[in-house]
């Protein structure tokens, strides 16, 4: 019998994906077993499920670094995700890893991010007694919150990669390691670009070691790091950079934290984030009947505070402000 497209791709992966990668036919499967698709491998299906889910669409209205920037060219959480996916696929292809698994992890890695970026994450971590970490929430989104509480039922390798993209724990696959490093490669470079666009930094402000070893332009720096990762990781069981490039990247990262991520100009509005999210969070804890039906069901099963945290963390920046204005700012009125 003629093989279907999925079976043909799985056969191709015997050549395209090396023994250190994860071949779709060898996947550990899904939490809930289901029939295979005749057209797509299991990891291709994960990519499609993530890109079609509501949480993915909301990323376009969530902050990357700058809160409500004036301008169309600043990164959002969605554009960051797409840049990570492109960097990660380039590395995976060159190392003969599974590009589809890599892409699925990359596209899903920030689905649990809060409104207002890491400022929102820090706020919810303080507000919610159970603690809040966006990588854990990303897994909760795909496992529990999407599709009316049924979740996306993703493959174990995709789920593990989403969970460990920040800490590397649990270890997961080489594809997951590629995404974790690609996340850093993407954000330090595009955040520098945005900081220059915002006037917080000027071209050439970065440390000399960064310009000398990585390059003076965004595209050049990314190419230098990616090329080094590929060359250094060939034939290895780990994904790593050479010592000179790793040193430059660490200096680059430290520079970004001191000059951008903790910059009082860029982050001056963050002090308001905690109070806004706290006010909204308390409102729904005190009035659970005001929650959408999906989250009232979660409250019955997982607890009210957990459900409210899920709801608030899923809001976009603009929606949070709209909700806050509606709840706490008096409306203007006219006497006729």
C-alpha beads as a LAMMPS data file, in Angstrom:
LAMMPS data file: protein, C-alpha beads

336 atoms
335 bonds

1 atom types
1 bond types

-500.0 500.0 xlo xhi
-500.0 500.0 ylo yhi
-500.0 500.0 zlo zhi

Masses

1 110.0

Atoms # bond

1 1 1 0.000 0.000 0.000
2 1 1 1.106 3.560 -0.725
3 1 1 2.211 5.445 2.378
4 1 1 0.217 8.519 3.362
5 1 1 1.953 11.929 3.681
6 1 1 2.527 11.516 7.420
7 1 1 4.120 8.102 6.980
8 1 1 6.289 9.431 4.150
9 1 1 7.489 12.281 6.364
10 1 1 8.237 9.881 9.206
11 1 1 10.337 7.824 6.806
12 1 1 12.108 10.980 5.611
13 1 1 12.950 11.832 9.208
14 1 1 15.090 8.716 9.431
15 1 1 17.498 10.648 7.219
16 1 1 16.630 14.284 7.985
17 1 1 16.663 13.950 11.784
18 1 1 19.821 12.555 13.349
19 1 1 19.841 10.056 16.199
20 1 1 20.224 12.864 18.760
21 1 1 16.971 14.474 17.646
22 1 1 13.404 13.370 18.304
23 1 1 11.723 11.672 15.369
24 1 1 7.969 12.022 15.228
25 1 1 7.472 8.269 15.029
26 1 1 9.334 7.941 18.352
27 1 1 7.257 10.493 20.256
28 1 1 6.183 9.512 23.751
29 1 1 2.645 10.435 22.684
30 1 1 -0.078 12.641 24.098
31 1 1 -1.679 12.717 27.560
32 1 1 -4.896 11.520 25.911
33 1 1 -4.218 9.043 23.082
34 1 1 -5.867 9.896 19.770
35 1 1 -5.722 8.615 16.181
36 1 1 -2.836 9.823 14.030
37 1 1 -3.438 12.297 11.211
38 1 1 -2.887 11.007 7.702
39 1 1 -1.306 14.271 6.535
40 1 1 0.777 15.626 9.413
41 1 1 3.185 14.188 11.916
42 1 1 2.338 14.581 15.587
43 1 1 4.680 17.575 15.933
44 1 1 3.225 19.283 12.857
45 1 1 -0.181 18.930 14.477
46 1 1 1.171 20.563 17.643
47 1 1 2.374 23.542 15.580
48 1 1 -1.080 23.914 14.054
49 1 1 -2.916 23.537 17.354
50 1 1 -0.805 26.251 18.952
51 1 1 -1.044 28.735 16.082
52 1 1 -4.826 28.344 15.945
53 1 1 -5.440 28.741 19.687
54 1 1 -6.792 31.891 21.322
55 1 1 -3.811 32.407 23.628
56 1 1 -1.499 32.613 20.609
57 1 1 -3.613 35.338 19.005
58 1 1 -3.606 37.373 22.219
59 1 1 0.195 37.571 22.168
60 1 1 0.007 40.344 19.568
61 1 1 -1.441 42.657 22.232
62 1 1 0.959 41.742 25.047
63 1 1 4.056 43.698 26.011
64 1 1 7.542 42.455 25.244
65 1 1 9.602 45.103 27.101
66 1 1 8.094 48.557 26.653
67 1 1 4.672 49.191 28.164
68 1 1 2.253 50.564 25.566
69 1 1 4.928 51.976 23.261
70 1 1 4.031 54.721 20.809
71 1 1 4.848 53.279 17.412
72 1 1 4.115 50.337 15.161
73 1 1 7.572 48.790 15.034
74 1 1 8.201 47.800 18.643
75 1 1 8.192 44.100 19.389
76 1 1 5.222 42.461 21.036
77 1 1 5.122 39.066 22.684
78 1 1 3.903 37.655 19.354
79 1 1 6.689 39.092 17.207
80 1 1 9.181 37.902 19.825
81 1 1 7.709 34.411 19.582
82 1 1 8.002 34.397 15.797
83 1 1 11.614 35.583 15.939
84 1 1 12.465 32.839 18.422
85 1 1 10.851 30.274 16.134
86 1 1 12.895 31.404 13.134
87 1 1 16.202 31.394 15.016
88 1 1 15.415 28.006 16.547
89 1 1 14.442 26.414 13.239
90 1 1 17.664 27.617 11.623
91 1 1 19.731 25.995 14.370
92 1 1 17.680 22.792 14.388
93 1 1 17.873 22.337 10.644
94 1 1 21.645 22.799 10.592
95 1 1 22.074 20.323 13.460
96 1 1 19.642 17.830 11.881
97 1 1 17.187 18.019 14.746
98 1 1 13.404 17.951 14.381
99 1 1 12.325 21.320 13.004
100 1 1 8.624 20.693 13.622
101 1 1 9.133 19.883 17.298
102 1 1 11.434 22.883 17.639
103 1 1 8.833 25.152 16.072
104 1 1 6.022 23.811 18.250
105 1 1 8.009 24.488 21.430
106 1 1 9.029 27.947 20.227
107 1 1 5.495 28.975 19.274
108 1 1 4.090 27.750 22.601
109 1 1 6.812 28.891 24.964
110 1 1 5.257 32.240 25.985
111 1 1 1.541 31.450 25.791
112 1 1 1.266 31.905 29.557
113 1 1 2.848 35.342 29.691
114 1 1 0.948 38.031 31.533
115 1 1 -0.101 41.472 30.361
116 1 1 2.700 44.022 30.815
117 1 1 5.458 41.462 30.313
118 1 1 7.676 40.473 33.204
119 1 1 6.291 43.336 35.296
120 1 1 2.917 41.608 35.184
121 1 1 4.536 38.281 35.964
122 1 1 6.245 39.695 39.043
123 1 1 2.992 41.298 40.162
124 1 1 0.938 38.099 39.874
125 1 1 3.696 36.150 41.594
126 1 1 3.244 38.473 44.584
127 1 1 -0.550 38.577 44.406
128 1 1 -1.358 34.888 43.992
129 1 1 -0.471 32.750 47.000
130 1 1 0.403 29.806 44.756
131 1 1 3.060 31.845 42.975
132 1 1 3.175 32.615 39.284
133 1 1 5.808 31.717 36.695
134 1 1 5.022 32.278 33.045
135 1 1 6.621 29.035 31.857
136 1 1 4.410 27.011 34.196
137 1 1 1.403 29.023 33.065
138 1 1 2.289 28.362 29.419
139 1 1 1.998 24.649 30.094
140 1 1 -1.250 25.224 31.974
141 1 1 -2.632 27.129 28.988
142 1 1 -2.028 24.240 26.585
143 1 1 -2.998 21.537 29.097
144 1 1 -5.953 23.072 30.895
145 1 1 -7.245 26.400 29.637
146 1 1 -7.536 26.171 25.870
147 1 1 -10.520 24.643 24.063
148 1 1 -13.013 25.232 26.859
149 1 1 -10.906 23.466 29.452
150 1 1 -9.975 20.449 27.358
151 1 1 -6.517 21.752 26.478
152 1 1 -4.622 21.149 23.247
153 1 1 -3.445 17.627 24.146
154 1 1 0.079 18.263 22.856
155 1 1 2.849 15.688 22.601
156 1 1 4.957 15.094 25.708
157 1 1 8.069 16.456 23.987
158 1 1 6.312 19.735 23.138
159 1 1 4.880 20.066 26.642
160 1 1 8.243 19.457 28.296
161 1 1 9.949 21.959 25.995
162 1 1 7.390 24.635 26.826
163 1 1 7.807 24.016 30.558
164 1 1 11.610 24.033 30.599
165 1 1 12.280 26.917 28.204
166 1 1 13.367 29.217 31.038
167 1 1 15.056 26.953 33.578
168 1 1 15.984 23.911 31.517
169 1 1 14.284 21.704 34.097
170 1 1 13.233 19.024 33.340
171 1 1 15.932 18.567 30.702
172 1 1 13.808 17.485 27.760
173 1 1 15.180 17.210 24.227
174 1 1 17.930 18.913 22.260
175 1 1 15.123 20.666 20.400
176 1 1 13.994 22.140 23.725
177 1 1 17.564 23.235 24.446
178 1 1 17.675 24.975 21.061
179 1 1 14.511 26.940 21.867
180 1 1 15.794 27.976 25.278
181 1 1 18.996 29.399 23.786
182 1 1 17.150 30.905 20.807
183 1 1 14.845 32.737 23.210
184 1 1 17.840 34.519 24.687
185 1 1 19.470 35.163 21.311
186 1 1 16.256 36.755 20.075
187 1 1 15.359 38.910 23.051
188 1 1 18.719 40.511 23.820
189 1 1 19.088 41.497 20.176
190 1 1 15.594 42.722 19.396
191 1 1 15.293 44.460 22.760
192 1 1 18.488 46.406 21.982
193 1 1 16.959 47.369 18.641
194 1 1 13.781 48.562 20.383
195 1 1 15.795 50.443 23.027
196 1 1 17.607 52.325 20.286
197 1 1 14.293 53.074 18.571
198 1 1 12.962 54.425 21.882
199 1 1 16.005 56.665 22.358
200 1 1 17.078 54.906 25.546
201 1 1 20.277 53.756 23.862
202 1 1 22.181 54.891 20.792
203 1 1 23.951 52.693 18.240
204 1 1 27.396 51.936 19.601
205 1 1 26.425 52.144 23.281
206 1 1 26.801 48.391 23.666
207 1 1 30.102 47.147 25.166
208 1 1 33.095 46.916 22.850
209 1 1 33.330 43.135 23.256
210 1 1 29.816 42.838 21.819
211 1 1 30.638 44.909 18.747
212 1 1 33.993 43.205 18.215
213 1 1 32.899 39.580 18.621
214 1 1 29.247 39.686 17.569
215 1 1 28.863 42.719 15.317
216 1 1 27.437 46.209 15.315
217 1 1 24.050 45.462 13.732
218 1 1 21.120 43.347 14.868
219 1 1 21.268 40.956 11.911
220 1 1 25.031 40.605 12.175
221 1 1 24.925 39.821 15.897
222 1 1 22.246 37.179 15.472
223 1 1 24.100 35.594 12.575
224 1 1 27.348 35.509 14.565
225 1 1 25.743 33.812 17.565
226 1 1 23.669 31.354 15.544
227 1 1 26.638 30.385 13.359
228 1 1 28.764 29.811 16.454
229 1 1 26.080 27.703 18.160
230 1 1 25.760 25.501 15.092
231 1 1 29.492 25.057 14.654
232 1 1 30.145 24.407 18.349
233 1 1 27.201 22.031 18.827
234 1 1 27.766 19.776 15.807
235 1 1 27.931 16.162 16.930
236 1 1 27.427 17.128 20.594
237 1 1 24.777 16.012 23.044
238 1 1 24.386 19.583 24.286
239 1 1 23.619 22.906 22.620
240 1 1 26.325 25.420 23.433
241 1 1 28.416 28.360 22.305
242 1 1 32.175 28.655 22.089
243 1 1 33.861 30.308 25.067
244 1 1 34.610 33.657 23.296
245 1 1 31.039 34.021 21.989
246 1 1 29.513 32.875 25.285
247 1 1 31.546 35.532 27.094
248 1 1 30.358 38.250 24.706
249 1 1 26.741 37.107 25.022
250 1 1 26.971 37.201 28.823
251 1 1 28.396 40.730 28.744
252 1 1 25.634 41.657 26.299
253 1 1 22.955 40.193 28.591
254 1 1 24.337 41.965 31.670
255 1 1 24.405 45.231 29.714
256 1 1 20.770 44.817 28.679
257 1 1 19.662 44.156 32.250
258 1 1 21.465 47.173 33.648
259 1 1 20.678 49.622 30.843
260 1 1 17.279 48.512 29.525
261 1 1 15.391 45.960 31.612
262 1 1 16.007 47.918 34.814
263 1 1 16.224 51.339 33.183
264 1 1 14.001 53.841 35.054
265 1 1 12.907 55.520 31.808
266 1 1 11.871 52.281 30.110
267 1 1 10.332 50.790 33.241
268 1 1 8.995 53.955 34.886
269 1 1 5.368 52.910 34.489
270 1 1 5.835 49.440 35.966
271 1 1 5.138 50.589 39.507
272 1 1 1.504 51.024 38.445
273 1 1 1.200 47.490 37.092
274 1 1 1.007 45.815 40.497
275 1 1 -1.835 48.017 41.732
276 1 1 -3.818 47.644 38.509
277 1 1 -3.573 43.852 38.494
278 1 1 -4.209 43.624 42.240
279 1 1 -7.347 45.717 41.947
280 1 1 -8.738 43.587 39.133
281 1 1 -7.699 40.330 40.806
282 1 1 -9.389 41.252 44.096
283 1 1 -12.528 42.360 42.284
284 1 1 -13.046 38.924 40.723
285 1 1 -12.096 37.036 43.891
286 1 1 -14.765 39.016 45.729
287 1 1 -17.275 38.703 42.868
288 1 1 -16.743 35.291 41.254
289 1 1 -20.113 35.551 39.533
290 1 1 -18.551 38.233 37.310
291 1 1 -16.036 35.762 35.855
292 1 1 -16.714 34.343 32.377
293 1 1 -18.395 30.950 32.447
294 1 1 -15.228 29.035 31.499
295 1 1 -13.393 30.446 34.492
296 1 1 -16.289 29.876 36.882
297 1 1 -16.028 26.216 35.924
298 1 1 -12.268 26.288 36.604
299 1 1 -12.995 27.904 39.977
300 1 1 -15.242 25.000 40.917
301 1 1 -12.585 22.470 39.951
302 1 1 -9.263 24.180 40.764
303 1 1 -10.203 26.907 43.246
304 1 1 -11.314 30.514 42.897
305 1 1 -7.916 32.198 43.241
306 1 1 -6.421 29.861 40.647
307 1 1 -9.237 30.664 38.216
308 1 1 -8.936 34.406 38.733
309 1 1 -5.170 34.211 38.210
310 1 1 -5.755 32.287 34.979
311 1 1 -8.224 34.915 33.792
312 1 1 -6.123 37.953 34.667
313 1 1 -2.893 36.475 33.304
314 1 1 -4.578 35.806 29.970
315 1 1 -5.686 39.417 29.507
316 1 1 -3.954 41.646 26.967
317 1 1 -2.446 44.972 27.992
318 1 1 -5.293 46.984 26.481
319 1 1 -8.001 44.760 27.930
320 1 1 -6.520 45.075 31.422
321 1 1 -6.664 48.853 31.181
322 1 1 -10.201 48.757 29.787
323 1 1 -11.333 46.486 32.626
324 1 1 -9.631 48.671 35.230
325 1 1 -11.210 51.813 33.794
326 1 1 -14.622 50.162 33.779
327 1 1 -14.319 48.894 37.345
328 1 1 -12.586 51.747 39.135
329 1 1 -12.735 54.997 37.139
330 1 1 -16.018 56.941 37.322
331 1 1 -17.745 57.431 34.005
332 1 1 -18.559 60.947 32.852
333 1 1 -22.258 61.758 32.708
334 1 1 -24.490 64.523 31.518
335 1 1 -27.633 66.051 32.984
336 1 1 -30.274 66.747 30.370

Bonds

1 1 1 2
2 1 2 3
3 1 3 4
4 1 4 5
5 1 5 6
6 1 6 7
7 1 7 8
8 1 8 9
9 1 9 10
10 1 10 11
11 1 11 12
12 1 12 13
13 1 13 14
14 1 14 15
15 1 15 16
16 1 16 17
17 1 17 18
18 1 18 19
19 1 19 20
20 1 20 21
21 1 21 22
22 1 22 23
23 1 23 24
24 1 24 25
25 1 25 26
26 1 26 27
27 1 27 28
28 1 28 29
29 1 29 30
30 1 30 31
31 1 31 32
32 1 32 33
33 1 33 34
34 1 34 35
35 1 35 36
36 1 36 37
37 1 37 38
38 1 38 39
39 1 39 40
40 1 40 41
41 1 41 42
42 1 42 43
43 1 43 44
44 1 44 45
45 1 45 46
46 1 46 47
47 1 47 48
48 1 48 49
49 1 49 50
50 1 50 51
51 1 51 52
52 1 52 53
53 1 53 54
54 1 54 55
55 1 55 56
56 1 56 57
57 1 57 58
58 1 58 59
59 1 59 60
60 1 60 61
61 1 61 62
62 1 62 63
63 1 63 64
64 1 64 65
65 1 65 66
66 1 66 67
67 1 67 68
68 1 68 69
69 1 69 70
70 1 70 71
71 1 71 72
72 1 72 73
73 1 73 74
74 1 74 75
75 1 75 76
76 1 76 77
77 1 77 78
78 1 78 79
79 1 79 80
80 1 80 81
81 1 81 82
82 1 82 83
83 1 83 84
84 1 84 85
85 1 85 86
86 1 86 87
87 1 87 88
88 1 88 89
89 1 89 90
90 1 90 91
91 1 91 92
92 1 92 93
93 1 93 94
94 1 94 95
95 1 95 96
96 1 96 97
97 1 97 98
98 1 98 99
99 1 99 100
100 1 100 101
101 1 101 102
102 1 102 103
103 1 103 104
104 1 104 105
105 1 105 106
106 1 106 107
107 1 107 108
108 1 108 109
109 1 109 110
110 1 110 111
111 1 111 112
112 1 112 113
113 1 113 114
114 1 114 115
115 1 115 116
116 1 116 117
117 1 117 118
118 1 118 119
119 1 119 120
120 1 120 121
121 1 121 122
122 1 122 123
123 1 123 124
124 1 124 125
125 1 125 126
126 1 126 127
127 1 127 128
128 1 128 129
129 1 129 130
130 1 130 131
131 1 131 132
132 1 132 133
133 1 133 134
134 1 134 135
135 1 135 136
136 1 136 137
137 1 137 138
138 1 138 139
139 1 139 140
140 1 140 141
141 1 141 142
142 1 142 143
143 1 143 144
144 1 144 145
145 1 145 146
146 1 146 147
147 1 147 148
148 1 148 149
149 1 149 150
150 1 150 151
151 1 151 152
152 1 152 153
153 1 153 154
154 1 154 155
155 1 155 156
156 1 156 157
157 1 157 158
158 1 158 159
159 1 159 160
160 1 160 161
161 1 161 162
162 1 162 163
163 1 163 164
164 1 164 165
165 1 165 166
166 1 166 167
167 1 167 168
168 1 168 169
169 1 169 170
170 1 170 171
171 1 171 172
172 1 172 173
173 1 173 174
174 1 174 175
175 1 175 176
176 1 176 177
177 1 177 178
178 1 178 179
179 1 179 180
180 1 180 181
181 1 181 182
182 1 182 183
183 1 183 184
184 1 184 185
185 1 185 186
186 1 186 187
187 1 187 188
188 1 188 189
189 1 189 190
190 1 190 191
191 1 191 192
192 1 192 193
193 1 193 194
194 1 194 195
195 1 195 196
196 1 196 197
197 1 197 198
198 1 198 199
199 1 199 200
200 1 200 201
201 1 201 202
202 1 202 203
203 1 203 204
204 1 204 205
205 1 205 206
206 1 206 207
207 1 207 208
208 1 208 209
209 1 209 210
210 1 210 211
211 1 211 212
212 1 212 213
213 1 213 214
214 1 214 215
215 1 215 216
216 1 216 217
217 1 217 218
218 1 218 219
219 1 219 220
220 1 220 221
221 1 221 222
222 1 222 223
223 1 223 224
224 1 224 225
225 1 225 226
226 1 226 227
227 1 227 228
228 1 228 229
229 1 229 230
230 1 230 231
231 1 231 232
232 1 232 233
233 1 233 234
234 1 234 235
235 1 235 236
236 1 236 237
237 1 237 238
238 1 238 239
239 1 239 240
240 1 240 241
241 1 241 242
242 1 242 243
243 1 243 244
244 1 244 245
245 1 245 246
246 1 246 247
247 1 247 248
248 1 248 249
249 1 249 250
250 1 250 251
251 1 251 252
252 1 252 253
253 1 253 254
254 1 254 255
255 1 255 256
256 1 256 257
257 1 257 258
258 1 258 259
259 1 259 260
260 1 260 261
261 1 261 262
262 1 262 263
263 1 263 264
264 1 264 265
265 1 265 266
266 1 266 267
267 1 267 268
268 1 268 269
269 1 269 270
270 1 270 271
271 1 271 272
272 1 272 273
273 1 273 274
274 1 274 275
275 1 275 276
276 1 276 277
277 1 277 278
278 1 278 279
279 1 279 280
280 1 280 281
281 1 281 282
282 1 282 283
283 1 283 284
284 1 284 285
285 1 285 286
286 1 286 287
287 1 287 288
288 1 288 289
289 1 289 290
290 1 290 291
291 1 291 292
292 1 292 293
293 1 293 294
294 1 294 295
295 1 295 296
296 1 296 297
297 1 297 298
298 1 298 299
299 1 299 300
300 1 300 301
301 1 301 302
302 1 302 303
303 1 303 304
304 1 304 305
305 1 305 306
306 1 306 307
307 1 307 308
308 1 308 309
309 1 309 310
310 1 310 311
311 1 311 312
312 1 312 313
313 1 313 314
314 1 314 315
315 1 315 316
316 1 316 317
317 1 317 318
318 1 318 319
319 1 319 320
320 1 320 321
321 1 321 322
322 1 322 323
323 1 323 324
324 1 324 325
325 1 325 326
326 1 326 327
327 1 327 328
328 1 328 329
329 1 329 330
330 1 330 331
331 1 331 332
332 1 332 333
333 1 333 334
334 1 334 335
335 1 335 336
